[in-house]
Amino acid sequence: MDDLFEGVGQELLKRHYYFKPQDIGTTLWSFATFGYFDEEVFRAAASELSLKRSHSFKPQELSNTVW
């Protein structure tokens, strides 16, 4: 299972600016649910939580991201 999450994490690192708010929230929620942690991936995803982009997050997407 770690290989799967590592692969998803690597794609997020390469393409985090293509991920929509729902993609980021769902991905991070999945990682947390399964206990997978990769600091670099979490930092890349968190970099998308700027004030400029935060307005595009729905409440559930934001909740999933920060959970």
N, C-alpha and C positions, 0 to 999 in steps of 0.2 A: 504494500500500500504506500510505503514511503516513496518508492520510485514514481508512482503515479503523481503524488503531490509534488514531488521534486520537479517533475516535468511540467506540471501546470505552473508551478512557481517560476520556473525558468522562462516560460512564455510570458508570464505577467511582467517579469523583469525586462524582457526585450520589448514588450509592446504595451506597457501600462498606460500610455497615452491614448491607445485605441480602445481600452476597456471603458464601457459605459458604467455609470454608477451602480446599476443593478449587478453587473458582472463583478465589480470589485467587492461589493457587499456580500454577494453569494459565495464568492471564492474564499474570502476571509472567514466567513461564517463556517464554511465547510472545513477549512483548515482547523479552526478552533474546536469545532465539534469532534473532530477525529484526533485532536491533541497534537497536530503537526505544527511545528514552529520553525520558521526561517526568518530571522531578523531582517535580512536584506529584502525579502519579498514583502514583509509587512511595512517596511519603510517606503518601498516603491509605491505600494498601494496608498499609504498615508499621504504621500506627496500629492496625490490627486485630491485631497481634502482641503483645498485652498478656499478662501472666502469667495473667490471668483467662480469656482466650480460647485461650491456647496449648495447653491440655489437649485442645481439640477438634480440633487438627490431627493428622493421621496423619503418621508419619515422612516419607513421600514428599511429602506436601503441604507440610510444613515445609521440606524440602530444596528443592523447586521454588520456594518463596517466597524463600528466602534466596540461592539460586543467582544 
